Amino acid sequence: MYRLFFALFVSQFILFPAIADEPCQLDGDCVVVGEWDISVAVGYGNKTNPIANYDDIPLYAIPSIAYYGESWFFDNFNFGYTLTEQETFTINLATSYSDERAFFYRWDPSNIFLPQSANTDPVSSLPNIGGFGVQSVEQPVVLNELESRNFTVYGGAELFWYGQFGVLKIAAAHDLLNVHNGQEVNISWNYSLAVSDWRFDLTLETEWKSAEVIDYYYGIRPSENAYWSEQYQPSSGWNKAIELTTRYRISERWDLLLALRHALLADEIIDSPIINEDYSNSYFAGAAYRF
């Protein structure tokens, strides 16, 4: 039994690597189920931060720790269980991090680990930003210090559909820790192409976030600004992103990597007074070592 080895990047926080319709296109792409998979990518990258007065997030080293059994799996402190695995599709139950909090805290888990479970078939195969929207009332935005935005874990179901032209993923999840009681739905299409020692992964993604999610992370508390806490009342919205990962195999254990992501925030997020961009760009260039 095998799973795709997602050597390197990051959605939710940089890139979500694509699952190929032929899982093991290159030697070393797959690891045996029942064995620990540990790797680290080192290099330089940056993730732009759309939160006003918050610094961009530098990227230097990204570890990955995973273990896949016949049904249960552990992936960078996310857990999952495969309900059914067929030739053309897989259905899992899985947890995932709250990627919104990563903009507020440099050492949030979404800024450290790869969210592999977001695009992983755990048995057979190896994380936006906005500018101010048009406000109906002109009002200077002067905010006090922002209150804490707490970490949470989502839990739900994910479907992977394997086709000739890539993999379609549909996932729905709910806040398990009652931090905001919100929901998210992720829909993405992934395509992988291997040419000699090169591998190219392209992902197109859209993600729906409920009003509870957007309001909790991008809304304004009364202590931050009494006026805007009343004026900004967001509804649900859709983020969109395109991602490209290029990997060149140097040896059995070493790869060279280049990862790029461009994400557009939902209009409902862009309208938040704490947002000063309507996009988020991320990149990483470096090398990955697999232990």
Secondary structure, DSSP 8 states (H G I E B T S, - for coil): -EEE---S--SSSS------SSS--STTSEEETTSEEEEEEEEEEEE---BTT---EEEEEEEEEEEE-SSEEEETTEEEEEEEE-SSEEEEEEEEE-SGGGGT-TT-GGGTS--GGGG--TTT-----------SS---------------EEEEEEEEEEETTEEEEEEEEEESS-SS--EEEEEEEEEEEEETTEEEEEEEEEEEE-HHHHHHHHS--TTT-HHHHHH-----EEEEEEEEEEEEE-SSSEEEEEEEEEEE--HHHHTSTTB--SEEEEEEEEEEEE-
